Amino acid sequence: MGSTIKNIQLGITFIILCVSNFSSAQLSITPLNSIPDLVNTYFKRTGDQISNFVFSGDSNKGIAEFHEPSGNLEIWSGIIMSTGPVQDALGPNNFYNAGSGGSFGTGQVGGGSSPLLNSLDTTISFQVQQLQFDIIPASSILIFEYVFASD
């Protein structure tokens, strides 16, 4: 009976690994063209006014556009920001510190640290990716959909 349970566990583990490898392959990353284009694509509706675009971070590696057609994230496309290279989101991230400072080349990259975050704690923040813009919505309702993810 013990070997039957092990076989079932191995079978389930194999199925989970196959499904996770299949689902991670669905994500695609498109390099950034411009911050205003990216923000206007995903935040602007007819009549909205968006201005004062500011990105603090590594615009070559820390921000991009993603597409995920399978619906696993429940958002099919949008903006991806990462403290490591956004390409690392494609996976597999199966080693310690995948996407950490070493992937960028130094410990303090992108926008470096954030005075606001540093004021909340005694440690110094690193690899901050911060996107800011002003929006005047055309209506009284403004909705953003987002997903926080981590490996």
C-alpha positions as CSV (number, residue, x, y, z in Angstrom):
1,M,0.0,0.0,0.0
2,G,2.9,2.4,0.8
3,S,4.3,2.1,-2.8
4,T,0.8,2.8,-4.2
5,I,0.6,6.0,-2.2
6,K,4.1,7.0,-3.4
7,N,3.1,6.3,-7.0
8,I,0.0,8.4,-6.7
9,Q,2.0,11.2,-5.1
10,L,4.6,11.0,-7.9
11,G,1.8,11.0,-10.5
12,I,0.2,14.1,-8.9
13,T,3.6,15.9,-8.7
14,F,4.3,15.1,-12.3
15,I,0.8,16.5,-13.4
16,I,1.3,19.6,-11.3
17,L,4.8,20.2,-12.8
18,C,3.4,19.7,-16.4
19,V,0.5,22.1,-15.8
20,S,2.8,24.7,-14.2
21,N,5.3,24.5,-17.1
22,F,2.5,24.7,-19.6
23,S,0.8,27.7,-17.9
24,S,4.1,29.6,-17.5
25,A,4.8,29.3,-21.2
26,Q,1.6,31.3,-21.9
27,L,3.1,34.6,-20.7
28,S,4.8,36.8,-23.3
29,I,6.7,40.0,-22.6
30,T,6.9,42.9,-25.1
31,P,9.7,45.5,-24.6
32,L,8.7,49.0,-23.6
33,N,8.2,51.6,-26.4
34,S,7.4,54.5,-24.2
35,I,5.9,55.2,-20.8
36,P,3.1,57.5,-22.1
37,D,2.1,54.9,-24.8
38,L,2.0,52.1,-22.2
39,V,-0.1,54.1,-19.7
40,N,-2.4,55.4,-22.4
41,T,-2.9,51.8,-23.8
42,Y,-4.0,50.4,-20.4
43,F,-5.4,53.2,-18.4
44,K,-7.0,55.8,-20.8
45,R,-10.6,55.5,-21.7
46,T,-12.4,57.8,-24.1
47,G,-12.5,61.3,-22.6
48,D,-9.9,60.7,-19.9
49,Q,-7.0,63.0,-19.6
50,I,-3.6,61.6,-18.5
51,S,-0.5,63.6,-18.0
52,N,2.7,64.0,-16.0
53,F,4.1,60.6,-16.8
54,V,7.0,59.7,-14.5
55,F,8.8,56.4,-14.2
56,S,11.6,55.8,-11.7
57,G,13.4,52.6,-12.3
58,D,15.1,50.6,-15.0
59,S,13.0,51.3,-18.2
60,N,15.0,48.7,-20.1
61,K,14.5,45.8,-17.7
62,G,12.0,46.8,-15.0
63,I,8.9,47.6,-16.9
64,A,7.2,46.1,-20.1
65,E,3.9,45.0,-21.5
66,F,2.7,41.5,-21.0
67,H,0.1,39.3,-22.7
68,E,-1.3,36.2,-21.0
69,P,-4.0,34.7,-23.3
70,S,-4.9,31.7,-21.2
71,G,-6.6,33.8,-18.5
72,N,-4.6,32.3,-15.6
73,L,-4.0,35.8,-14.2
74,E,-7.5,36.9,-15.0
75,I,-6.0,39.8,-16.8
76,W,-5.0,39.0,-20.4
77,S,-2.6,41.9,-21.0
78,G,-1.2,44.9,-19.1
79,I,1.9,46.4,-17.6
80,I,4.4,44.3,-15.8
81,M,6.9,45.9,-13.3
82,S,9.6,43.9,-11.6
83,T,12.5,44.5,-9.2
84,G,14.4,42.0,-11.4
85,P,14.3,41.8,-15.2
86,V,10.7,41.5,-16.4
87,Q,11.9,38.7,-18.7
88,D,12.5,36.6,-15.6
89,A,8.7,36.4,-15.2
90,L,8.7,34.0,-18.1
91,G,10.4,31.5,-15.8
92,P,11.4,29.1,-14.7
93,N,12.6,31.0,-11.6
94,N,13.8,27.9,-9.9
95,F,17.0,29.2,-8.2
96,Y,17.7,31.4,-5.3
97,N,17.7,35.1,-6.0
98,A,16.4,34.8,-9.6
99,G,16.1,38.4,-10.7
100,S,18.0,39.9,-7.8
101,G,20.6,42.6,-8.1
102,G,23.0,40.2,-9.9
103,S,20.6,40.1,-12.9
104,F,20.9,43.9,-13.3
105,G,24.6,43.9,-12.5
106,T,24.5,45.8,-9.2
107,G,22.6,45.8,-5.9
108,Q,21.1,49.2,-6.4
109,V,19.5,49.5,-9.8
110,G,16.6,51.2,-11.5
111,G,15.3,54.0,-9.3
112,G,17.6,52.9,-6.5
113,S,15.9,53.3,-3.2
114,S,12.7,55.2,-2.4
115,P,12.7,57.8,0.4
116,L,9.0,57.1,1.0
117,L,9.6,53.4,1.5
118,N,12.8,54.0,3.5
119,S,10.8,56.3,5.9
120,L,8.6,53.3,6.8
121,D,11.4,51.0,7.9
122,T,15.0,51.3,9.0
123,T,16.3,49.3,6.0
124,I,17.1,50.8,2.6
125,S,14.9,49.8,-0.3
126,F,16.5,48.6,-3.5
127,Q,15.5,48.1,-7.2
128,V,12.4,50.3,-6.9
129,Q,10.2,50.5,-10.0
130,Q,7.7,53.3,-9.6
131,L,5.2,54.5,-12.2
132,Q,3.3,57.8,-11.6
133,F,0.8,59.7,-13.7
134,D,-2.1,62.1,-13.2
135,I,-5.5,61.1,-14.5
136,I,-8.7,63.1,-14.8
137,P,-11.4,60.6,-15.6
138,A,-14.2,61.4,-17.9
139,S,-16.7,60.0,-15.5
140,S,-17.1,59.7,-11.7
141,I,-16.0,56.1,-11.7
142,L,-12.3,55.0,-12.1
143,I,-11.4,51.3,-11.9
144,F,-8.0,49.6,-12.1
145,E,-7.5,45.9,-12.3
146,Y,-4.2,44.5,-11.0
147,V,-2.5,41.4,-9.9
148,F,0.4,41.2,-7.4
149,A,2.6,38.2,-8.0
150,S,5.8,36.7,-6.6
151,D,7.8,33.6,-7.2
